[in-house]
Amino acid sequence: MSEPALPEGACITADIPDATVARLGEIVINPYRLAPLTAVIRDGGQTLLDARVRIVGKGDSGVNIDYPVSNSALWTHGGIPLFGLYPDYANKVEVAYTLNGERIRERYSVYAPPVRLPAVPNQTGSSIPRVEPVTVASQLKGRLYLFNHLARIPGNSRLLKWNTPQGGALEWDTVGVNWIADSQGEVRWYLDIEQIHDSTTRDGAGATMGFQQTRDGRIIFGQGQRYYKLDLLGRIIWARTLPSKFADFSHEIRETPKGTYVLRVAAADYRRTDGTQTRTVRDHIIEINADGDVLDFWDLGTILDPYRDPLLHTLGRVAIFLPSGAKKTDSLVENEKLEGEGLPFGDIPGVGIGRNWAHVNSIAYDPKDDSIIISARHQGVVKVGRDKQVKWILADPRGWPTQLVDKVLTPVDAQGQPLVRLEDGTYTRSFDWSWTQHTAWLSGRGTLTVFDNGWGRQLSPTKLEGNYSRAVEYRIDEEKRTVEQVWEFGKERGDDWYSPITSVVEYRKDTDTQMIYSASIAFLTREKLVRPVLSEVKYGTQEVLAEYRLYSHQPGNVGYRALVVDLENAF
């Protein structure tokens, strides 16, 4: 219902008086069933134009959410879309719009329900982790962050193995906990995961991952055998099953400047050179168009070396290697023959196609030369051309085969002089490779940013303390095949900031900051109650402009990534 008029200065268009009678229709909460903290004020059969919305912040320090609404969105939703409602709260909402040539302003009270997520055993509070602001600079107080977490629920996977062909990663099934928080840590949006996740079905199982905001303001992500695009009101634009040749999406889907999409998948049915048929694990990239047609794909098992194993030896888990006494060669054909009989396939760390030898967790598209840059956790960062040839490798040089070792970049200083490599694999100046890294992305400033997790650093065995992670920025000279480390952040925080898995660093042009989410701090502790940290750091410095600490109430609720959400063209 419409509220009495308030002082003009409190409203979004101060020179327009509040309407005394509401002109619009009913308010529908959660109109598309996926986003409970959204609503639509129906247009009542009228044609509205040029709307603007403000969700008024709670209390004196609450964050206002203010955004324009295009005519297209008004007509698509049949009214004014409301995004960013506080849960279990009567939200004060201001709207302005044009109707029959008259500019109208109204205020509403809109109640949104409490957060409802799947019940989780052993949790001590909400399954959405608590977000605690530590410091927030004035220029970042309007920030909205989307957090993508994964929660393992005991007994939630009921699917049998995909036995024909053998292997694959279908059974990697977690429940996504995905929400948007403002700079006060308040929940302002969440995805009702039970509407799309179902552990009992092939197309409903999987880990909800890879959230990105596209140029048109929509959200894309994937989950197991399906991938999605939706708007922030929860309206599904597409929900597609992966093309039949491929399976097992996780980790990454990204829009390219061409309007295509690249996805990290696996091969659904793959014939190795030894004649064995299997499902592969996290080692294929596909490019699709807006209609979902496959335009191209990269089979990393034939581009890289699936038998390179130095990092696999450091992971502290049971891994599969060539039989004792078998001498690895530079030939894929010969190495597959060396496996012999009895080595299992599936979502297990190990060498050879059909096992988790690569673990690709990010993709960047470089329009400069129509190439992709992939972060393969178990191998390194690699740039591959459209011709499927490796352009360069950003990784420790140990273990690469003869045909690839000369692609490894040479570390240099700011003057372009090669650095001296010491016996332990370190260098004489400020440089290090990234280890079991995530999110190798182009910054837009001619550099590459990487979250260096640090698990297996210098190929040392897994240890429970004395570790560190970093956000790191590299400058690569592709003609000279050199790499310079130009910035790092987090090393000095040591174990208190160490995330052995997941995490992200992304340059934000709008604020000239590096947004960093160290997402799995305390993952290796017995309790597994992670306490991630999100930081925004002034570019090229150590100055923290904003920082948030997250506290999970649920064992095994692990952060994957976070991203800044922009509302300017979302509606």
Number of C-alpha atoms within 10 A of each C-alpha: 14 18 17 12 14 12 9 13 10 10 22 18 17 12 10 15 16 24 17 13 11 15 15 18 16 12 20 16 19 20 18 15 15 21 24 26 29 27 26 22 21 19 19 13 10 15 14 21 23 15 23 22 23 21 23 21 18 15 7 6 8 15 22 16 21 20 19 18 23 18 16 12 17 22 15 12 18 19 27 29 25 29 25 31 26 25 21 12 14 15 19 18 23 24 24 25 18 15 15 9 9 9 16 18 26 27 24 19 14 22 18 20 15 12 19 16 17 13 10 16 10 10 14 11 12 15 20 22 26 19 22 16 18 14 16 19 13 9 10 13 16 15 17 25 19 22 23 21 26 20 19 19 19 9 7 14 19 14 14 10 13 15 11 12 16 19 24 29 26 25 22 15 25 24 24 27 25 22 20 21 21 23 24 21 20 20 24 23 25 26 23 22 18 15 11 15 21 19 19 13 12 16 19 18 27 28 27 29 25 26 24 22 23 17 14 11 18 23 21 24 23 27 26 28 23 23 22 18 21 18 18 25 27 23 17 15 13 14 15 15 18 22 15 10 11 22 26 27 31 28 27 23 28 23 21 17 11 8 12 17 20 23 25 29 27 26 22 22 20 19 15 17 14 13 9 12 17 24 29 34 30 29 26 22 24 20 20 18 16 11 9 15 13 17 12 12 18 20 15 21 19 13 13 22 23 24 26 23 24 18 24 26 20 19 19 12 11 11 17 20 18 20 13 6 7 12 10 17 14 15 13 21 12 14 21 21 12 16 17 11 8 6 13 13 22 23 21 19 23 27 23 26 28 32 28 27 31 30 22 29 24 25 27 22 21 17 11 6 9 11 19 21 24 25 26 25 27 27 28 24 29 21 21 22 16 13 9 17 14 20 19 22 24 23 20 24 18 14 15 22 17 11 12 18 15 14 19 22 22 21 24 21 16 11 7 14 12 14 17 13 12 9 7 8 15 16 16 10 13 14 20 20 25 28 28 28 31 31 30 28 25 20 18 11 9 10 17 22 25 28 30 34 28 23 27 23 22 18 19 13 13 17 13 10 11 9 21 21 31 27 27 23 26 22 18 21 15 11 7 10 17 20 24 25 22 16 18 23 19 19 17 12 13 15 18 18 24 29 31 27 24 25 29 26 29 24 23 18 12 6 14 13 21 25 23 26 29 30 29 28 26 21 22 17 10 8 11 18 21 25 25 27 26 26 22 26 22 18 17 14 12 13 13 16 17 23 20 20 19 20 16 23 20 24 21 19 28 29 31 25 28 27 22 17 20 16 17 12 13 21 25
